[in-house]
Amino acid sequence: MENNSFASLLGIDTCKLDLHAGHTLYLYDVLYTLEVQRNLMSILALLQLGFYIVFLGCCVKIYLDNIFYGSSFVLNGFMVLDTVNVSINDDVSIYGV
């Protein structure tokens, strides 16, 4: 990891993010480990997929094809995506690490 520490990888899977605007984002190839308690999503990756990102003070709004997908808010120094539900597929690929 960035701070030169190590964590056991428990699996790689798809994470489903149900957003308050009624849309769903799927994050593929998400690394799952118990040691990491915050997940980071790359704004650059969203831009490369065609999303439009608007920064408004302490808020970020996410659009795709002029359709509002969701927004974020600040919590404990992090931008947090405003979700209704976050789930990971039941068939997590487990690696013996």
N, C-alpha and C positions, 0 to 999 in steps of 0.2 A: 504494500500500500504506500501511499505518498509519504507517510511518516516512518517508513522503513520497518513497520511492524508486520506481523503475519497473522492470517486468519484461516481457519479450515473451511474449504469450500464444500458446502453440503449439496449443491446442485445448481443447475442452470435451467431457467424456465421462462415462461411468458407471464407477465404481470398485467392484470386487467384493472384499469382505473376508470370507475364510473364517476363522471363529473356532474356537478350540480346543474349545468346547462342542459343535461339530458343526453350528452354524447359520451362515448367511451373511447379511451386511448388504450392501445395494447403496446406494452414495452416488451420487445423480444430479447432473448439472450441475457436475461437478468441474472446476475450472480447472487446466490443465496448463502449467507453465512450468519451465524448467531452473533458474532462479534461486532458487526456493523449495524448500528441502530438507525441510521438515516440513509435514505436512498437519494442519489443525485440523478437528475435527468438533464441531459445536455441540450441547451437552447440551440446550439449549433446544429445538432442532429435534427431537431424539429424544423429549423430553417431549411435544411437540406431536403426535408420531406415535403416542403411547400407551405409550411405553417407561417403565419404572420404574427410576430410578437410585438406587443405594444407595452412600453414601460410608462406607468403613470404614478410618479411618486414612489410609494411603497407597495405598489400593486403591479402585477404583470397580467395582461389579457392575451389569450391565445385564440387565433382565428385560423381557419382553413377555408379557402374559397369564399371569403367574406361571411362565413358562418362562425358565430361565436362558440368556441369549444369550452372554455373555462378560464378561470383566473386563479391568482395566488394571493397570499397574504403573508405578512412577516410574523414569525413566531420564533422567539429565542435566537434571533440573529440569522435565521434562514428564511428563504422564500418557500412557502408551503403551498403545494397545489391543492385547491379546494375540491375535495373528493367526497362523494357519497359513500363509496365502497371501494376497497382495494382487495383483490383476490389473486391468488396464485393457483395455477392448474393443480389438480390432485396428483397428476403423474409426474412429480418432480424427478428429474434425473439425478440420482445420487451417485456420487463418485467416492470411492474409497481413498480418502486423503489422509 
